[in-house]
């Protein structure tokens, strides 16, 4: 990725994250009120247990042990993982503590209005934004993902559970956790890769994969927390989404294994899913997030012996379209599962 592309796509990612933050802010007080409405011992205990995995001292201790093991076993990569993990946690601690007291946002149990309060304070209870536990967990996940790619998915799943636990326990708002996740991944990936490799390798990867995944996850959460629109509007959304999915399958089938047409087909199919089940702004948001990914899709595909490369063209595209339609049906069933608004 060229330098000017990194700059433009990074600015675009900031705008995308700002939109997500504004939309999540609409859920802050509804989520806080919902959490206050129940007191289930098993949920509370589980939330507290998961939150331990986001404590800075726990994560720092784990990275210290990894570093010592690497030094003792003369495993350079393990040693570097431990050292860079400690650097990441130290950087995250400095950043989150500074922001917490600069913003001075009340914890959910002290907040009774939808406004985002900005009032620098050192008082306890006015340190909600961002979540330190979530930032630590996502920062650690970013470091682990860089050094041990095979553990990328489970590391981020654990980080997500830590963030969820902070909301469920009433310690943080959704926007606190989202901001912490972004901050943690940025600092963690920078500490793991170093400035040069972060700029050339890690940042492009985050722009191509991380931003679209964040948008997709946010849209799934949004769908689950909002009831369906009036039926005539739902029909129009479903029809438009299905048409985009079918058009995407047709473009992919005509294009074969690569090129601009296949890229357009990929984008159309993904947009179709978002349009079919999401609000009106879901499509444009996902489209903006997919631009860096689309440029990567334009490159010649590497030889592969999988069904998706060697199977009958229209057979595999029919399977892809069917999978997208099943995803639409599943997300449609998820709508309003836990309506907070």
Buried (B, 14 or more C-beta within 10 A) or exposed (E): BEEEBBEBBBEBBEEBBEBBBEBBBBBBBBBBEBBEEEEEEEBBEBBEEBBEBBBBEBBBEBBBEBBEBBBEEEEEEBBBBBBBBBBBBBBBBEBBEEBBBEBBBBBBEEBEEEEBBEEEBEEEEBBBBBBBBBBBBBBBBBBBBBBEEEEBEEBBEBBBBBBBBBBBBBBBBBBBBBBBBBBBBBBBBBBBBEEEBBBEBBBBBBBBEBBBBBBBEBBBBBBBBBEBBEEEEBEEBBEBBBBBBBBBBBBBBEBEBBBEBBBBBBBBBBBBBBBBBBBEEBBEBBBBBBBBBBBBBEEEEEEEEEEEBEEEEEEBBEBBBEEBBEBBEEBBEBBBEEEBE
